[in-house]
């Protein structure tokens, strides 16, 4: 508990100093340093990924990030995807993950690698190697952000499922954890979700459904909303699910 108090204080002080040094009120963006007026992708994707962007500036920063494309390394791409999902921009995140440009994961396949590479292409790093796990950002972004599975208590005693499929119409996903597999099958058509979920034993899931979806049923019955929360720049209704199999419809 002492560590928690100490690090929370440190984080608050760092955030305050960071904003004072790099935030530009006139533009709503962040600049690269205290001696320059230039704003880069990096200077804005990191504050967004780490929760430093004020609600009033979210749209400005999100649009700026989107305008820069994949102007970062394969390592920076992890924070770029995190920033986009947390900014409520899953469509753009999915677009980057499935792109077929020189700066894409598809390019790694196109050049013949069977593992994520150290850089996007030899054009950007002539001596790159072909087996760098740090280049595999979509592997965790799909699990943590697109499907939205994150532990809320140690050992997945409680975890969240907050899908952000964007314009992806169908996904089938299994996440292994110490308590067993978490399975999420999601059909996403015309703003309506049809989900099949499997929640492992000795755990409890928080299923987060966007508050814009007014009609939600679980196994054919009207869902009971346990609480509401704000996450990824939108309001959600939270449904508690004990171990078992569930059919969920939301629209």
Secondary structure, 3 states (H helix, E strand, C coil): CHHHHHHHHHHHHHHHHHHHHHEECCCCEECCCCCCCCCCHHHHHHHHHCCCCCHHHHHHHHHHHHHCCCCCCCCHHHHHHHHHHHCCCHHHHHHHHCCCCCCCHHHHHHCCCCCCCCCCCCCCCCCCCCCCHHHCHHHHHHHHHHCCEEECCHHHCEEEECCCCCCCCEEEEEEEECCEEEEEEEEEECCEEEEEEEEEEEEEEEEEEECCCCCEEECCEECCCCEEEEECCEEEEEEEEEEEEEEEEEC
